Amino acid sequence: MEPKDIAKRSAGNFLIFAGCAFILWILAAAVDWIAQIVRLSTPERLPALAASIVSSSTLQAIVAIWLLTAAVAIAFPRVLRPLSTTTTLMFDVGYGILGALTGFGIAIGLFGGGWSILLRALIYSAVIAVGYVAVRRWLSRDEFTMDGRTRWMAAGIIALASPFVLLWG
């Protein structure tokens, strides 16, 4: 599968999930408002949910997994072929999740809950996309077939970055 096809499908997943998450948040806010009227919920319920989404480590985990997978694929190119299907699936699911968090972030921000989840989702999405393009351009096909120091250095840097992103991203 071509990188452009992966990018198009990932972008589509991102937008679909973002739209669905935005609508879901609006529906949840409406249900919560009705529940508050009949005293089944409190005004703090939705802001507490927004706070838990913002403090979730889901984004960090997605980025850390992608980094480590990229490092393995760069260090051991023979693994790249069996990983290609898995990597495509990771991009689809991962960008879907980032899209959902973006949709939640937009809705949360519009309704006064702050913009931090949106900013984090967008920053991680941009970093992953730029990193993917940079690695594809920096490491040519020849570099993948040879035992080059550049390939090992890139894999090492990316592998070392993954636990830092998971812990402090």
CYANA upper distance limits for C-alpha pairs under 8 A (distance plus 0.5 A):
  1 MET  CA      5 ASP  CA      7.14
  1 MET  CA      6 ILE  CA      7.58
  2 GLU  CA      6 ILE  CA      6.99
  3 PRO  CA      7 ALA  CA      6.60
  4 LYS  CA      8 LYS  CA      6.60
  5 ASP  CA      9 ARG  CA      6.62
  6 ILE  CA     10 SER  CA      6.45
  6 ILE  CA     88 THR  CA      7.26
  6 ILE  CA     91 PHE  CA      8.30
  7 ALA  CA     11 ALA  CA      6.46
  8 LYS  CA     12 GLY  CA      6.62
  9 ARG  CA     13 ASN  CA      6.69
  9 ARG  CA     92 ASP  CA      7.55
 10 SER  CA     14 PHE  CA      6.55
 10 SER  CA     91 PHE  CA      6.74
 10 SER  CA     92 ASP  CA      5.57
 10 SER  CA     95 TYR  CA      6.33
 10 SER  CA     96 GLY  CA      7.76
 11 ALA  CA     15 LEU  CA      6.72
 11 ALA  CA     95 TYR  CA      7.76
 12 GLY  CA     16 ILE  CA      6.62
 13 ASN  CA     17 PHE  CA      6.49
 13 ASN  CA     92 ASP  CA      6.94
 13 ASN  CA     93 VAL  CA      8.38
 13 ASN  CA     95 TYR  CA      6.99
 13 ASN  CA     96 GLY  CA      5.48
 13 ASN  CA     99 GLY  CA      7.76
 14 PHE  CA     18 ALA  CA      6.51
 14 PHE  CA     95 TYR  CA      5.64
 14 PHE  CA     96 GLY  CA      5.10
 14 PHE  CA     97 ILE  CA      7.88
 14 PHE  CA     98 LEU  CA      7.15
 14 PHE  CA     99 GLY  CA      4.58
 14 PHE  CA    100 ALA  CA      7.65
 15 LEU  CA     19 GLY  CA      6.62
 15 LEU  CA     96 GLY  CA      8.31
 15 LEU  CA     99 GLY  CA      6.50
 16 ILE  CA     20 CYS  CA      6.70
 16 ILE  CA     96 GLY  CA      8.13
 16 ILE  CA     99 GLY  CA      7.92
 17 PHE  CA     21 ALA  CA      6.45
 17 PHE  CA     96 GLY  CA      5.96
 17 PHE  CA     97 ILE  CA      7.57
 17 PHE  CA     99 GLY  CA      5.63
 17 PHE  CA    100 ALA  CA      5.15
 17 PHE  CA    103 GLY  CA      7.73
 18 ALA  CA     22 PHE  CA      6.60
 18 ALA  CA     96 GLY  CA      8.21
 18 ALA  CA     98 LEU  CA      8.42
 18 ALA  CA     99 GLY  CA      4.84
 18 ALA  CA    100 ALA  CA      4.85
 18 ALA  CA    101 LEU  CA      7.40
 18 ALA  CA    102 THR  CA      6.18
 18 ALA  CA    103 GLY  CA      4.41
 18 ALA  CA    104 PHE  CA      7.73
 19 GLY  CA     23 ILE  CA      6.79
 19 GLY  CA    100 ALA  CA      8.01
 19 GLY  CA    103 GLY  CA      6.37
 20 CYS  CA     24 LEU  CA      6.49
 20 CYS  CA    100 ALA  CA      7.65
 20 CYS  CA    103 GLY  CA      7.76
 21 ALA  CA     25 TRP  CA      6.61
 21 ALA  CA    100 ALA  CA      5.54
 21 ALA  CA    101 LEU  CA      7.75
 21 ALA  CA    102 THR  CA      8.48
 21 ALA  CA    103 GLY  CA      5.44
 21 ALA  CA    104 PHE  CA      5.93
 22 PHE  CA     26 ILE  CA      6.91
 22 PHE  CA    100 ALA  CA      8.19
 22 PHE  CA    103 GLY  CA      4.95
 22 PHE  CA    104 PHE  CA      5.80
 22 PHE  CA    106 ILE  CA      7.44
 22 PHE  CA    107 ALA  CA      6.04
 23 ILE  CA     27 LEU  CA      6.68
 24 LEU  CA     28 ALA  CA      6.52
 25 TRP  CA     29 ALA  CA      6.54
 25 TRP  CA    104 PHE  CA      6.81
 25 TRP  CA    107 ALA  CA      6.90
 25 TRP  CA    108 ILE  CA      8.21
 26 ILE  CA     30 ALA  CA      6.76
 26 ILE  CA    107 ALA  CA      7.59
 27 LEU  CA     31 VAL  CA      6.67
 28 ALA  CA     32 ASP  CA      6.44
 29 ALA  CA     33 TRP  CA      6.53
 29 ALA  CA     46 LEU  CA      7.55
 30 ALA  CA     34 ILE  CA      6.82
 31 VAL  CA     35 ALA  CA      6.56
 32 ASP  CA     36 GLN  CA      6.56
 32 ASP  CA     41 SER  CA      7.02
 32 ASP  CA     45 ARG  CA      8.28
 32 ASP  CA     46 LEU  CA      7.78
 33 TRP  CA     37 ILE  CA      6.92
 34 ILE  CA     38 VAL  CA      7.08
 35 ALA  CA     39 ARG  CA      6.45
 35 ALA  CA     40 LEU  CA      5.33
 35 ALA  CA     41 SER  CA      5.70
 36 GLN  CA     40 LEU  CA      6.20
 36 GLN  CA     41 SER  CA      5.15
 36 GLN  CA     42 THR  CA      6.16
 36 GLN  CA     43 PRO  CA      7.38
 41 SER  CA     45 ARG  CA      7.18
 43 PRO  CA     47 PRO  CA      8.32
 44 GLU  CA     48 ALA  CA      6.45
 45 ARG  CA     49 LEU  CA      6.81
 46 LEU  CA     50 ALA  CA      6.72
 47 PRO  CA     51 ALA  CA      6.64
 47 PRO  CA    113 GLY  CA      6.96
 48 ALA  CA     52 SER  CA      6.77
 49 LEU  CA     53 ILE  CA      6.79
 50 ALA  CA     54 VAL  CA      6.72
 50 ALA  CA    108 ILE  CA      7.26
 50 ALA  CA    113 GLY  CA      7.31
 51 ALA  CA     55 SER  CA      6.67
 52 SER  CA     56 SER  CA      6.55
 53 ILE  CA    117 ILE  CA      7.94
 54 VAL  CA    116 SER  CA      7.31
 54 VAL  CA    117 ILE  CA      5.52
 57 SER  CA     61 ALA  CA      6.67
 57 SER  CA    166 LEU  CA      8.22
 58 THR  CA     62 ILE  CA      6.71
 59 LEU  CA     63 VAL  CA      6.82
 59 LEU  CA     98 LEU  CA      7.69
 59 LEU  CA    120 ARG  CA      8.44
 59 LEU  CA    121 ALA  CA      7.53
 59 LEU  CA    124 TYR  CA      7.88
 60 GLN  CA     64 ALA  CA      6.54
 60 GLN  CA    165 VAL  CA      6.40
 60 GLN  CA    166 LEU  CA      5.42
 60 GLN  CA    167 LEU  CA      8.13
 60 GLN  CA    168 TRP  CA      8.49
 60 GLN  CA    169 GLY  CA      6.06
 61 ALA  CA     65 ILE  CA      6.57
 61 ALA  CA    165 VAL  CA      8.27
 61 ALA  CA    166 LEU  CA      5.93
 62 ILE  CA     66 TRP  CA      6.72
 62 ILE  CA     94 GLY  CA      6.93
 63 VAL  CA     67 LEU  CA      6.64
 63 VAL  CA    124 TYR  CA      7.65
 63 VAL  CA    128 ILE  CA      7.77
 63 VAL  CA    162 SER  CA      8.00
 63 VAL  CA    165 VAL  CA      7.57
 63 VAL  CA    166 LEU  CA      8.06
 64 ALA  CA     68 LEU  CA      6.76
 64 ALA  CA    161 ALA  CA      8.30
 64 ALA  CA    162 SER  CA      4.91
 64 ALA  CA    163 PRO  CA      6.89
 64 ALA  CA    165 VAL  CA      6.18
 64 ALA  CA    166 LEU  CA      5.90
 65 ILE  CA     69 THR  CA      6.57
 65 ILE  CA    162 SER  CA      7.55
 66 TRP  CA     70 ALA  CA      6.53
 66 TRP  CA     90 MET  CA      8.19
 67 LEU  CA     71 ALA  CA      6.68
 67 LEU  CA    158 ILE  CA      6.34
 67 LEU  CA    159 ALA  CA      6.97
 67 LEU  CA    161 ALA  CA      7.89
 67 LEU  CA    162 SER  CA      5.96
 68 LEU  CA     72 VAL  CA      6.75
 68 LEU  CA    158 ILE  CA      7.22
 68 LEU  CA    159 ALA  CA      5.66
 68 LEU  CA    162 SER  CA      6.33
 69 THR  CA     73 ALA  CA      6.67
 69 THR  CA     87 THR  CA      8.34
 70 ALA  CA     74 ILE  CA      6.56
 70 ALA  CA    155 ALA  CA      7.94
 70 ALA  CA    158 ILE  CA      7.93
 71 ALA  CA     75 ALA  CA      6.49
 71 ALA  CA    154 ALA  CA      7.87
 71 ALA  CA    155 ALA  CA      4.73
 71 ALA  CA    156 GLY  CA      7.34
 71 ALA  CA    158 ILE  CA      6.07
 71 ALA  CA    159 ALA  CA      5.86
 72 VAL  CA     76 PHE  CA      6.33
 72 VAL  CA     77 PRO  CA      8.47
 72 VAL  CA     79 VAL  CA      8.19
 72 VAL  CA    155 ALA  CA      7.36
 72 VAL  CA    159 ALA  CA      8.35
 73 ALA  CA     77 PRO  CA      5.87
 73 ALA  CA     78 ARG  CA      8.27
 73 ALA  CA     79 VAL  CA      6.47
 73 ALA  CA     80 LEU  CA      5.48
 73 ALA  CA     83 LEU  CA      7.97
 74 ILE  CA     80 LEU  CA      8.21
 74 ILE  CA    144 PHE  CA      7.55
 74 ILE  CA    151 ARG  CA      6.80
 74 ILE  CA    152 TRP  CA      7.91
 74 ILE  CA    154 ALA  CA      8.02
 74 ILE  CA    155 ALA  CA      6.10
 75 ALA  CA    151 ARG  CA      6.93
 75 ALA  CA    152 TRP  CA      6.18
 75 ALA  CA    155 ALA  CA      5.97
 76 PHE  CA     80 LEU  CA      7.63
 77 PRO  CA     81 ARG  CA      8.18
 77 PRO  CA    144 PHE  CA      6.51
 77 PRO  CA    145 THR  CA      7.78
 79 VAL  CA     83 LEU  CA      6.56
 80 LEU  CA     84 SER  CA      6.33
 81 ARG  CA     85 THR  CA      8.38
 82 PRO  CA     86 THR  CA      7.99
 83 LEU  CA     87 THR  CA      6.18
 84 SER  CA     88 THR  CA      6.55
 85 THR  CA     89 LEU  CA      6.70
 86 THR  CA     90 MET  CA      6.57
 87 THR  CA     91 PHE  CA      6.66
 88 THR  CA     92 ASP  CA      6.73
 89 LEU  CA     93 VAL  CA      6.57
 90 MET  CA     94 GLY  CA      6.00
 91 PHE  CA     95 TYR  CA      6.20
 92 ASP  CA     96 GLY  CA      6.51
 93 VAL  CA     97 ILE  CA      6.67
 94 GLY  CA     98 LEU  CA      6.66
 95 TYR  CA     99 GLY  CA      6.32
 95 TYR  CA    125 SER  CA      7.93
 96 GLY  CA    100 ALA  CA      6.65
 97 ILE  CA    101 LEU  CA      6.69
 98 LEU  CA    102 THR  CA      6.56
 98 LEU  CA    121 ALA  CA      6.24
 98 LEU  CA    122 LEU  CA      8.36
 98 LEU  CA    125 SER  CA      7.37
 99 GLY  CA    103 GLY  CA      6.66
 99 GLY  CA    121 ALA  CA      8.20
100 ALA  CA    104 PHE  CA      6.68
101 LEU  CA    105 GLY  CA      6.39
101 LEU  CA    117 ILE  CA      7.44
101 LEU  CA    118 LEU  CA      7.44
101 LEU  CA    121 ALA  CA      6.78
102 THR  CA    106 ILE  CA      6.65
102 THR  CA    117 ILE  CA      7.61
102 THR  CA    118 LEU  CA      5.53
102 THR  CA    121 ALA  CA      6.18
102 THR  CA    122 LEU  CA      7.40
103 GLY  CA    107 ALA  CA      6.83
103 GLY  CA    118 LEU  CA      8.20
104 PHE  CA    108 ILE  CA      6.39
104 PHE  CA    117 ILE  CA      8.26
104 PHE  CA    118 LEU  CA      7.97
105 GLY  CA    109 GLY  CA      6.38
105 GLY  CA    115 TRP  CA      6.75
105 GLY  CA    116 SER  CA      7.85
105 GLY  CA    117 ILE  CA      5.50
105 GLY  CA    118 LEU  CA      4.60
105 GLY  CA    119 LEU  CA      8.32
106 ILE  CA    110 LEU  CA      6.56
106 ILE  CA    115 TRP  CA      7.77
106 ILE  CA    118 LEU  CA      6.60
107 ALA  CA    111 PHE  CA      6.74
108 ILE  CA    112 GLY  CA      6.89
108 ILE  CA    113 GLY  CA      5.41
108 ILE  CA    114 GLY  CA      6.92
108 ILE  CA    115 TRP  CA      7.61
109 GLY  CA    113 GLY  CA      5.67
109 GLY  CA    114 GLY  CA      5.19
109 GLY  CA    115 TRP  CA      5.26
109 GLY  CA    118 LEU  CA      8.22
110 LEU  CA    114 GLY  CA      8.48
115 TRP  CA    119 LEU  CA      6.73
116 SER  CA    120 ARG  CA      6.59
117 ILE  CA    121 ALA  CA      6.57
118 LEU  CA    122 LEU  CA      6.58
119 LEU  CA    123 ILE  CA      6.47
120 ARG  CA    124 TYR  CA      6.58
121 ALA  CA    125 SER  CA      6.54
122 LEU  CA    126 ALA  CA      6.58
123 ILE  CA    127 VAL  CA      6.59
124 TYR  CA    128 ILE  CA      6.60
125 SER  CA    129 ALA  CA      6.71
126 ALA  CA    130 VAL  CA      6.49
127 VAL  CA    131 GLY  CA      6.35
128 ILE  CA    132 TYR  CA      6.52
129 ALA  CA    133 VAL  CA      6.82
130 VAL  CA    134 ALA  CA      6.49
131 GLY  CA    135 VAL  CA      6.54
132 TYR  CA    136 ARG  CA      6.67
133 VAL  CA    137 ARG  CA      6.68
134 ALA  CA    138 TRP  CA      6.19
135 VAL  CA    139 LEU  CA      6.23
136 ARG  CA    140 SER  CA      7.25
139 LEU  CA    143 GLU  CA      6.10
139 LEU  CA    144 PHE  CA      7.40
139 LEU  CA    150 THR  CA      8.30
139 LEU  CA    151 ARG  CA      7.38
140 SER  CA    144 PHE  CA      7.20
141 ARG  CA    145 THR  CA      7.06
142 ASP  CA    146 MET  CA      6.77
143 GLU  CA    147 ASP  CA      7.86
143 GLU  CA    148 GLY  CA      6.65
143 GLU  CA    150 THR  CA      8.17
143 GLU  CA    151 ARG  CA      7.00
144 PHE  CA    148 GLY  CA      8.39
144 PHE  CA    151 ARG  CA      7.51
147 ASP  CA    151 ARG  CA      7.91
147 ASP  CA    152 TRP  CA      8.49
148 GLY  CA    152 TRP  CA      7.23
149 ARG  CA    153 MET  CA      6.49
150 THR  CA    154 ALA  CA      6.58
151 ARG  CA    155 ALA  CA      6.67
152 TRP  CA    156 GLY  CA      6.51
153 MET  CA    157 ILE  CA      6.62
154 ALA  CA    158 ILE  CA      6.64
155 ALA  CA    159 ALA  CA      6.44
156 GLY  CA    160 LEU  CA      6.55
157 ILE  CA    161 ALA  CA      6.66
158 ILE  CA    162 SER  CA      6.92
159 ALA  CA    163 PRO  CA      8.26
160 LEU  CA    164 PHE  CA      7.86
161 ALA  CA    165 VAL  CA      6.80
162 SER  CA    166 LEU  CA      6.81
163 PRO  CA    167 LEU  CA      6.61
164 PHE  CA    168 TRP  CA      6.19
164 PHE  CA    169 GLY  CA      7.23
165 VAL  CA    169 GLY  CA      4.66
